[in-house]
């Protein structure tokens, strides 16, 4: 087998910019498809359109699986329906479905009609991208339980399945319902006259085609599966999900949670168009701005106190900021635990008790440190006590909100806690931090002046 060449993105950019398209196409064809896709993704739009137009269809079919969504869209725009159909006929089922889903309905139908594999792809289009059905392929091997091992091997020789699809062999009944699984190894070493029903394992981990992709990925991780059969509501085998697709789902879900916590949308990218970036980021910035105005209103209620003791203004952002950081730490852990189903509503009291204990310890440590700094600066024991107490109490507030907000969003409001937990945590710790600090200062104002 010829060794695939190592490819650096700047090399392809240089060839394209100098007009040496044929040489660039040869270099892409000789490289691993993932490296070739990376090189294409690093080109600007005009350069990508130029190189895509000269890449042979077979090479493009190998590369398209690894391309980011933005580059895939340009392939859709660059080719006529019949040309695109020829490319999609060569890619995995789930990749073809993803690309067809990106297209306008009429053009998707026209492209599908031009595909040789239309009959196999059409049933997959009815599944959402966020479900197991949206990631499955119909390239699997199904055998009948009444077959002998010898007959099954003869069948395998005749159909010549791909290596990925032949790793697990699925046993079905006459109605196509999943009955068991046989590994290729067990089939080869079995007695030629043994029936598959005798050598199969009936304990098969499978998923429904409408199962959420995140739950599906957790099953694969939990049972260390290489492939996962997908069944319909009547337990008929309709597809298989391979581990490489599951890895993509795990990355997608983790990225989505991170982006949601930051309030920047689930598909934000560093090189996204300016208008798209603004559309995804501005709404949450507006929400944060409103939160800041609420906090500012709370501070304005203590204008007289701050005027009397200007030193209070120095410690206000420290107490609010440290509480916010602690709250985000806690809520991030709880959001992730909820996503992985490590905790449920029945664990709330236990988790809350543990986090409050942690908040007390953190409050004592940071309260003591900040109180000592305040005393060293102002030489006023009351001032130092107020600063230390406010820090201590706000750390406890952060622990409580870090648990209750994600739990309330998930189980009370049936919302994704990753979407708004961070915003609400920051809002409450800021407001409560200012309220506690300035409230204590107002109560003890006479001893501060």
C-alpha positions in Angstrom: 0.0 0.0 0.0 1.4 3.4 -1.0 2.2 5.6 2.0 0.1 8.8 2.2 2.0 12.0 1.9 2.3 14.5 4.7 0.5 17.7 3.8 0.9 21.2 5.2 -2.0 23.7 4.6 0.4 26.5 3.5 1.8 24.3 0.8 -1.7 24.0 -0.9 -2.4 27.7 -0.4 0.9 28.5 -2.2 0.1 26.2 -5.1 -3.4 27.6 -5.5 -2.3 31.2 -5.3 0.3 30.5 -8.0 -2.3 28.9 -10.3 -0.8 25.4 -10.1 -4.2 23.8 -9.6 -3.3 20.4 -11.1 -0.3 20.0 -8.8 -2.4 21.1 -5.8 -5.1 18.5 -6.7 -2.4 15.8 -7.0 -1.0 16.7 -3.6 -4.5 16.5 -2.1 -5.2 13.2 -3.7 -1.9 11.7 -2.3 -2.6 12.9 1.3 -4.8 11.4 3.9 -8.4 12.8 3.5 -8.3 14.4 6.9 -5.1 16.3 6.1 -6.5 17.3 2.7 -9.7 18.6 4.3 -7.7 20.6 6.7 -5.7 22.2 3.9 -8.9 23.1 2.0 -10.5 24.5 5.1 -7.5 26.9 5.5 -8.1 28.5 2.1 -10.4 31.5 1.7 -13.7 31.1 -0.1 -12.5 32.0 -3.6 -9.4 29.7 -3.3 -11.6 26.8 -2.1 -14.0 27.2 -5.0 -11.1 27.1 -7.4 -9.5 24.0 -6.0 -12.8 22.1 -5.5 -13.6 22.6 -9.2 -10.5 20.7 -10.3 -10.4 17.9 -7.7 -11.5 14.5 -9.1 -14.9 13.4 -7.9 -13.4 10.2 -6.3 -10.8 12.3 -4.3 -13.5 14.8 -3.3 -15.7 12.0 -2.0 -12.9 10.8 0.3 -12.2 14.4 1.5 -15.8 15.7 2.0 -16.4 13.6 5.2 -13.7 15.6 7.0 -14.6 19.0 5.8 -16.2 21.6 8.1 -19.8 22.6 7.4 -18.8 25.9 5.8 -16.6 24.2 3.2 -19.3 21.5 2.6 -21.8 24.3 1.8 -19.4 25.6 -0.9 -19.3 22.1 -2.5 -23.1 22.2 -2.6 -23.0 25.6 -4.3 -20.2 24.7 -6.7 -21.8 21.7 -8.4 -24.9 20.9 -10.3 -27.3 18.4 -8.8 -26.1 15.5 -11.0 -22.4 16.3 -10.3 -23.1 16.5 -6.5 -25.1 13.3 -6.6 -22.0 11.5 -8.1 -20.0 12.7 -5.1 -22.6 11.7 -2.5 -22.8 8.3 -4.0 -19.3 7.7 -2.9 -19.5 8.9 0.7 -20.9 7.3 3.9 -24.6 7.3 4.3 -24.6 9.7 7.3 -22.4 12.2 5.5 -24.6 12.2 2.4 -27.6 12.8 4.6 -25.9 15.7 6.4 -25.1 17.4 3.1 -28.6 16.8 1.8 -30.1 18.3 5.0 -28.0 21.5 4.3 -29.6 22.0 0.9 -32.9 23.7 0.0 -35.7 21.1 -0.2 -36.2 21.3 -4.0 -32.5 20.9 -4.8 -32.1 18.2 -2.2 -34.9 16.2 -3.9 -33.3 16.7 -7.3 -29.9 15.6 -6.1 -31.4 12.6 -4.4 -33.2 11.5 -7.5 -29.9 11.6 -9.4 -28.1 9.3 -6.9 -27.6 5.6 -7.5 -28.1 5.0 -3.8 -31.3 7.0 -3.5 -33.3 4.0 -2.2 -30.8 3.5 0.7 -30.4 7.2 1.5 -34.1 8.4 1.3 -35.3 6.6 4.5 -32.5 8.2 6.5 -33.6 11.8 5.6 -36.6 11.5 7.9 -34.4 11.4 11.0 -33.2 14.5 12.8 -29.4 15.2 12.9 -29.7 15.3 16.7 -30.9 11.6 16.9 -29.3 8.2 16.5 -31.1 7.8 13.2 -29.4 10.9 11.9 -26.0 9.3 12.4 -26.6 5.7 11.3 -25.6 4.0 8.1 -27.4 1.2 6.4 -24.1 -0.5 5.4 -24.4 -3.4 7.9 -24.5 -7.2 7.6 -27.6 -9.0 8.8 -27.9 -12.8 9.0 -30.7 -15.2 9.8 -30.6 -17.2 13.0 -31.5 -20.4 11.1 -28.4 -20.2 8.9 -25.4 -22.4 9.6 -22.0 -20.9 10.1 -20.9 -22.2 6.7 -23.8 -20.6 4.9 -23.1 -17.3 6.7 -19.5 -17.3 5.6 -20.5 -18.1 2.0 -22.9 -15.2 2.2 -20.1 -12.9 3.4 -17.9 -13.9 0.6 -20.6 -13.2 -1.9 -21.6 -9.7 -0.6 -18.0 -8.6 0.3 -19.0 -6.1 3.0 -16.8 -3.2 4.0 -14.4 -3.9 6.9 -16.2 -1.5 9.2 -19.6 -3.0 8.6 -18.3 -6.6 9.0 -16.8 -6.2 12.5 -20.2 -7.1 14.1 -22.7 -9.4 12.4 -26.3 -9.0 13.4 -28.8 -11.9 13.6 -32.4 -11.0 12.6 -35.6 -13.0 12.2 -37.7 -13.2 9.1 -39.3 -9.8 9.9 -35.9 -8.1 10.3 -36.2 -7.9 14.1 -32.9 -7.9 15.9 -32.3 -11.2 17.8 -28.6 -11.2 18.6 -25.0 -10.5 17.5 -22.1 -12.7 16.3 -18.6 -11.5 16.1 -16.6 -12.3 13.0 -14.1 -14.3 15.1 -16.9 -16.5 16.6 -18.3 -17.1 13.1 -15.0 -18.3 11.7 -14.1 -20.7 14.5 -17.6 -22.1 14.9 -18.5 -25.6 13.7 -19.6 -25.2 10.0 -22.9 -26.9 10.8 -23.7 -24.8 13.9 -26.7 -22.5 13.6 -26.2 -18.8 14.2 -29.0 -18.9 16.7 -26.8 -21.2 18.8 -23.6 -19.2 18.6 -25.0 -15.7 18.7 -25.1 -13.5 21.9 -28.7 -12.5 22.5 -27.6 -9.6 24.8 -27.3 -6.8 22.3 -27.0 -3.2 23.2 -29.1 -1.3 20.7 -30.8 2.1 20.5 -34.0 3.4 19.0 -33.7 5.5 15.9 -35.3 8.5 17.7 -32.9 8.4 20.7 -31.1 11.7 21.3 -27.5 11.6 20.1 -26.0 12.5 23.4 -27.7 9.5 25.1 -26.5 7.3 22.2 -22.9 8.5 22.6 -23.0 7.8 26.4 -24.1 4.2 25.7 -21.2 3.6 23.3 -18.8 5.0 25.9 -20.3 3.0 28.8 -20.1 -0.3 27.0 -16.9 0.3 25.0 -18.7 -0.5 21.7 -17.2 -0.3 18.2 -20.6 -0.2 16.6 -24.1 0.2 17.8 -27.2 -1.2 16.1 -30.2 1.1 15.6 -33.7 -0.3 15.7 -37.2 1.1 15.0 -40.2 1.1 17.3 -40.8 -2.6 16.3 -37.2 -3.6 17.1 -36.4 -4.0 13.4 -32.8 -3.4 12.5 -32.6 -0.2 10.4 -29.0 0.9 10.7 -25.7 0.9 12.5 -23.7 3.7 14.1 -19.9 3.4 14.1 -17.5 4.6 16.7 -16.0 7.4 14.5 -19.5 9.0 14.3 -19.9 8.7 18.0 -16.6 10.6 18.6 -17.9 13.4 16.4 -21.1 13.5 18.5 -19.1 13.6 21.7 -17.0 16.5 20.4 -20.1 18.3 19.1 -22.0 18.0 22.4 -19.0 19.1 24.5 -18.4 22.1 22.3 -22.1 23.0 22.4 -22.1 22.9 26.2 -19.0 25.1 26.3 -20.5 27.6 23.9 -23.8 27.7 25.7 -22.1 28.4 29.0 -20.3 31.4 27.3 -23.6 32.5 25.6 -22.2 32.5 22.1 -24.4 30.0 20.4 -23.9 26.3 19.5 -22.3 26.8 16.0 -20.0 29.7 16.6 -16.6 29.4 15.0 -13.5 31.6 15.0 -13.7 32.2 11.3 -17.5 32.6 11.1 -18.8 35.6 9.1 -19.0 38.9 11.0 -22.8 39.1 10.7 -23.2 35.5 12.0 -20.9 36.2 15.0 -22.8 39.4 15.9 -26.1 37.5 15.7 -25.0 34.8 18.1 -23.1 37.0 20.6 -25.2 40.2 20.9 -28.3 38.7 22.5 -26.5 37.3 25.5 -24.3 40.4 25.8 -27.6 42.3 26.0 -28.9 40.1 28.7 -25.6 40.5 30.6 -25.9 44.3 30.2 -29.4 44.2 31.7 -28.0 42.2 34.6 -25.3 44.8 35.1 -27.9 47.5 35.2 -29.8 45.7 37.9 -26.6 45.4 40.0 -25.9 49.1 39.4 -29.4 49.9 40.6 -28.7 48.0 43.9 -25.4 49.9 44.3 -27.2 53.2 43.7 -29.5 52.5 46.8 -26.3 52.8 48.9 -25.0 56.0 47.4 -24.9 57.7 50.8 -22.9 54.9 52.4 -20.3 54.8 49.7 -20.0 58.6 49.8 -19.3 58.4 53.6 -16.8 55.6 53.2 -15.2 55.7 49.8 -12.9 52.7 50.6 -16.0 50.5 50.2 -15.9 51.0 46.4 -12.4 49.4 46.3 -13.7 46.0 47.6 -17.1 45.9 45.9 -15.8 44.3 42.6 -13.6 41.9 44.6 -16.4 40.5 46.6 -18.9 40.4 43.7 -16.3 39.0 41.2 -15.0 36.3 43.5 -18.6 35.2 44.3 -19.3 35.1 40.5 -16.2 33.0 39.8 -17.2 30.5 42.6 -20.8 30.3 41.3 -19.6 29.6 37.7 -17.3 26.9 39.0 -20.1 25.2 40.9 -22.7 25.6 38.1 -20.3 24.3 35.5 -19.7 21.1 37.5 -23.5 20.6 38.1 -24.4 21.3 34.4 -21.8 18.7 33.3 -23.0 16.2 35.9 -26.6 16.7 34.7 -25.6 16.2 31.1 -23.8 13.0 31.9 -26.7 11.9 34.2 -24.3 11.5 37.1 -26.9 13.3 39.3 -30.7 13.6 39.3 -33.2 15.6 41.2 -33.1 13.0 44.0 -29.4 14.0 44.6 -30.1 17.7 45.0 -30.0 17.8 48.8 -26.8 15.8 49.0 -25.1 17.9 46.4 -26.3 21.1 47.9 -25.0 20.1 51.4 -21.6 19.3 50.0 -21.3 22.5 48.0 -22.4 24.6 50.9 -19.7 23.0 53.0 -17.2 23.8 50.3 -18.6 27.4 50.1 -18.0 27.8 53.9 -14.4 26.6 53.6 -13.7 28.9 50.7 -15.5 31.8 52.4 -13.4 31.4 55.5 -10.2 31.2 53.5 -10.8 34.2 51.2 -12.7 36.1 53.8 -9.8 35.9 56.2 -7.3 36.9 53.5 -9.4 39.9 52.1 -10.3 41.0 55.7 -6.6 41.1 56.6 -5.8 43.2 53.6 -8.7 45.5 54.4 -7.4 45.9 58.0 -3.8 46.5 56.9 -5.0 49.3 54.6 -7.6 51.1 56.7 -6.5 50.1 60.3 -10.2 49.7 61.1 -11.4 46.4 62.6 -15.1 47.0 61.8 -14.2 47.7 58.1 -12.1 44.5 57.9 -14.9 42.5 59.6 -17.5 43.8 57.1 -15.3 42.9 54.1 -14.5 39.4 55.5 -18.2 38.7 56.4 -19.4 39.8 53.0 -16.9 37.6 51.2 -17.8 34.7 53.4 -21.5 35.0 52.9 -21.3 35.6 49.1 -19.2 32.4 48.7 -22.1 30.5 50.4 -24.6 32.3 48.1 -22.5 31.2 45.1 -22.5 27.6 46.2 -26.3 27.6 46.7 -27.1 29.3 43.4 -24.5 27.1 41.5 -26.6 24.0 42.5 -30.1 25.3 42.5 -30.1 27.3 39.2 -29.0 24.4 36.9 -31.3 22.0 38.8 -34.3 24.4 38.5 -33.6 25.0 34.8 -33.5 21.3 34.1 -36.2 19.9 36.3 -38.4 22.9 37.0 -38.5 24.7 33.7 -37.4 21.8 31.4 -34.7 23.9 29.9 -31.0 23.2 29.0 -29.1 24.4 32.1 -26.0 25.1 30.0 -27.9 27.9 28.2 -28.5 30.3 31.1 -27.0 28.9 34.3 -23.8 31.1 34.1 -25.8 34.3 33.4 -28.1 33.8 36.4 -25.2 32.7 38.7 -23.4 35.9 37.9 -26.5 38.0 38.3 -27.3 36.7 41.7 -23.8 36.7 43.1 -23.2 40.2 41.9 -26.5 41.5 43.3 -26.2 39.6 46.6 -22.5 40.5 46.9 -23.3 44.2 46.7 -26.4 43.9 48.8 -24.6 42.0 51.7 -21.5 44.2 51.6 -23.1 47.6 51.4 -26.0 46.5 53.7 -23.6 45.5 56.4 -21.6 48.8 55.9 -24.9 50.8 56.2 -25.8 49.1 59.4 -22.4 49.7 60.9 -21.8 53.1 59.3 -21.2 54.9 62.6 -18.3 52.7 63.4 -16.7 53.2 60.0 -16.7 57.0 60.0 
